[in-house]
Amino acid sequence: MLALQRAPDAARFVLDDMIEDVLERLSFLRHEVRSALVLGDRCGELAAALEARGAQVIRADPVPGAGEQALDEEAPYPAEMLGEGFDLIASLALLDTINDLPGALVHMRRALAPGGLAIASFTGAGSLPMLRRVMLAADADRPSARLHPMVDVRAGAQLLQRAGFADPVADSRSINVAYRSLERLVGDLRAQGLGNALASPGAPLSKSALARAREAFATSADEDGRVVERFEIVTLSGRRPQA
């Protein structure tokens, strides 16, 4: 995926939206960030913006790239990484792909300094309704697992409370993108690491199933030949309670 992101015309709109949102929230909250842990910032843009504001930033990812440390979000964060805890932990496009989301949120809270802020954004329930329809048409009477389960905003709010965050907030927003081909939609998903994260995904489409998928996509197009797909972005935020 990192190689795909380095292409000059690579799709980055989901991650760009998440980065812009994190920076807007920090400006609105006037939260001083001296130390930050940034997860999933694959091109380093959020880290660079935080460093420009004077923060010391550590970048990490479950599958680390250049300049990133390895981090398992479902395990306690390494003691050597923590120091006195982070003023900010930002997680981008990761939490929807893990098995133990409540546990990951608990580990995130514990890695914060008292009063520290966590902001986690990911694609949530309601995303990719057109692709779901197309895949159902492709699989006909034998549907396969083409997309991993996604969390809705209401469940996200409950998870924040369960994980012990103070001032928990869960909200969502939509990004609508027009496509002229199914292949471009799938390519954008792959480039941004938004594909199926299931350990046992469905079998590849046969030629006949792919033909049905393309036909279903084409019949859903508007008069200009475009199909609008929706990406629902869920953002969870909360603080570690003061000691």
C-alpha positions in Angstrom: 0.0 0.0 0.0 2.9 2.4 0.7 4.1 1.9 -2.8 0.6 2.7 -4.1 0.5 5.9 -2.0 3.8 7.1 -3.5 2.2 7.2 -7.0 1.6 10.8 -8.1 -2.1 10.3 -8.7 -2.7 8.0 -5.7 -6.1 8.3 -4.0 -5.6 9.9 -0.5 -9.0 11.6 0.1 -10.0 9.5 3.1 -6.7 10.0 5.0 -6.5 13.7 4.0 -10.0 14.2 5.4 -9.0 12.5 8.7 -5.8 14.6 9.0 -7.6 17.8 8.3 -10.3 16.9 10.9 -7.7 16.1 13.6 -6.0 19.5 13.1 -9.3 21.4 13.1 -10.3 19.7 16.4 -7.0 20.6 18.0 -7.4 24.2 16.9 -11.0 24.3 18.3 -10.1 22.6 21.6 -6.9 24.6 22.1 -5.3 21.5 23.5 -1.5 21.9 24.0 0.3 19.0 22.4 3.9 18.6 23.6 4.1 14.8 22.8 2.1 12.9 20.4 1.7 9.3 19.1 0.4 9.1 15.5 -0.9 5.8 14.2 -1.6 5.1 10.6 -0.1 8.4 9.3 1.4 6.5 6.3 2.7 9.6 4.5 3.7 11.5 7.6 1.6 14.5 6.9 -0.1 14.7 10.3 3.2 14.1 12.1 4.8 17.0 10.1 1.9 19.3 11.0 2.2 18.5 14.7 5.9 18.9 14.7 5.5 22.3 13.0 3.4 23.2 16.1 6.3 22.3 18.4 5.2 18.7 19.3 7.5 15.7 19.7 5.9 13.0 17.5 6.3 9.3 17.4 4.8 7.5 14.3 3.7 3.9 14.6 1.7 1.4 12.6 0.8 -2.3 12.8 2.7 -2.7 9.5 5.4 0.0 9.9 6.9 1.9 6.9 9.7 4.3 6.8 10.0 6.4 10.0 7.4 4.3 11.8 7.6 2.0 14.8 5.8 -1.3 15.0 2.8 -1.2 17.3 0.2 -3.8 18.1 -3.0 -1.9 19.0 -4.5 -4.9 20.8 -1.6 -5.1 23.3 -0.3 -2.7 25.9 1.9 -0.1 24.4 5.7 -0.7 25.0 6.9 1.0 28.2 9.9 2.5 26.4 7.5 4.4 24.1 5.4 5.9 26.7 7.5 8.2 28.9 5.0 10.1 31.1 2.3 9.4 28.6 1.2 11.3 25.5 -0.7 14.5 25.3 -2.3 13.3 22.1 -2.8 9.9 20.4 -4.3 10.1 16.9 -5.3 6.9 15.1 -6.1 7.1 11.4 -8.1 4.4 9.4 -7.0 1.5 11.7 -9.5 0.7 14.4 -12.1 -0.8 12.1 -9.7 -3.6 11.2 -8.9 -5.0 14.6 -10.6 -7.8 16.5 -10.6 -6.3 20.1 -11.7 -2.7 19.7 -12.7 -2.2 23.4 -9.3 -3.5 24.4 -7.5 -1.3 21.9 -9.3 1.8 23.3 -8.3 0.8 26.9 -4.7 0.5 25.8 -4.9 3.9 24.1 -6.4 5.6 27.2 -3.7 4.1 29.4 -1.0 5.4 27.1 -2.2 9.0 27.5 -0.9 11.4 30.1 -3.6 12.6 32.6 -5.8 15.0 30.6 -4.4 13.7 27.4 -6.6 13.5 24.3 -7.2 10.6 21.9 -8.8 11.0 18.5 -9.5 8.0 16.4 -11.0 8.1 12.9 -12.0 5.1 10.7 -14.5 4.1 8.1 -17.7 3.1 9.8 -21.0 1.4 9.2 -22.9 2.9 6.2 -19.7 3.0 4.1 -19.6 1.6 0.5 -23.4 0.9 0.0 -22.9 0.8 -3.8 -20.0 -1.7 -3.6 -22.1 -3.9 -1.3 -25.0 -3.9 -3.8 -22.6 -4.7 -6.7 -21.0 -7.5 -4.8 -24.3 -9.0 -3.9 -25.3 -8.9 -7.5 -22.0 -10.5 -8.5 -22.3 -13.4 -6.0 -26.0 -14.0 -6.9 -27.5 -16.6 -4.6 -24.2 -17.5 -2.9 -23.0 -14.2 -1.2 -19.4 -14.2 0.2 -17.8 -12.1 2.8 -16.5 -9.2 0.7 -16.3 -6.5 3.4 -15.3 -6.7 7.0 -17.8 -5.6 9.8 -17.9 -1.9 10.6 -18.8 0.1 13.7 -21.5 2.6 13.8 -21.4 5.9 15.7 -23.7 4.8 18.4 -21.7 1.7 19.2 -18.6 3.9 19.1 -19.9 6.2 21.8 -20.7 3.2 24.0 -17.2 1.8 23.5 -15.6 5.1 24.6 -17.6 5.0 27.9 -16.8 1.3 28.4 -13.1 2.0 27.9 -13.1 4.7 30.7 -12.6 7.9 28.7 -13.7 11.2 30.1 -15.6 13.7 27.9 -16.3 11.0 25.3 -17.6 12.2 21.9 -18.5 10.1 18.8 -19.6 11.7 15.5 -19.7 10.8 11.9 -19.5 12.5 8.5 -19.8 11.4 4.9 -17.5 11.7 1.9 -19.3 11.2 -1.4 -17.1 10.3 -4.4 -18.2 9.8 -8.1 -16.8 6.9 -10.1 -17.1 6.0 -13.8 -15.9 2.4 -13.4 -15.9 -0.3 -10.8 -12.2 -0.8 -11.3 -11.4 2.8 -10.3 -13.5 2.4 -7.1 -11.7 -0.8 -6.1 -8.3 0.7 -7.0 -9.0 3.7 -4.7 -9.9 1.3 -1.9 -6.7 -0.7 -2.3 -4.5 2.4 -2.6 -5.9 3.7 0.8 -5.8 0.4 2.6 -9.5 0.3 2.9 -10.1 -3.2 1.5 -11.4 -6.3 3.1 -9.5 -7.0 6.3 -11.1 -10.4 7.1 -8.7 -13.2 7.8 -10.7 -15.5 5.5 -12.2 -13.3 2.8 -14.5 -14.6 0.0 -13.0 -16.3 -3.0 -12.0 -14.1 -6.0 -14.8 -13.3 -8.4 -15.1 -15.6 -11.4 -15.4 -14.1 -14.9 -19.1 -14.5 -14.9 -19.4 -12.9 -11.4 -17.2 -10.0 -12.5 -19.4 -9.5 -15.5 -22.4 -9.3 -13.2 -20.6 -6.8 -10.9 -19.8 -4.6 -13.9 -23.4 -4.7 -15.1 -24.8 -3.9 -11.7 -22.4 -0.9 -11.5 -23.3 0.3 -14.9 -27.0 0.1 -14.3 -26.6 2.2 -11.2 -24.9 5.1 -13.1 -26.5 8.5 -13.5 -27.1 10.2 -16.9 -23.4 11.3 -16.9 -22.2 7.7 -16.4 -21.1 8.2 -12.8 -21.9 6.2 -9.7 -21.7 8.0 -6.3 -20.1 6.0 -3.5 -20.3 7.0 0.2 -17.5 6.7 2.7 -18.8 7.2 6.3 -16.1 8.4 8.6 -16.6 7.7 12.3 -14.5 9.7 14.8 -14.1 8.9 18.5 -12.5 11.2 20.9 -12.0 11.3 24.7 -9.5 12.2 27.4 -7.7 10.2 30.1 -9.3 11.4 33.4 -7.1 13.6 35.5 -5.4 11.7 38.4 
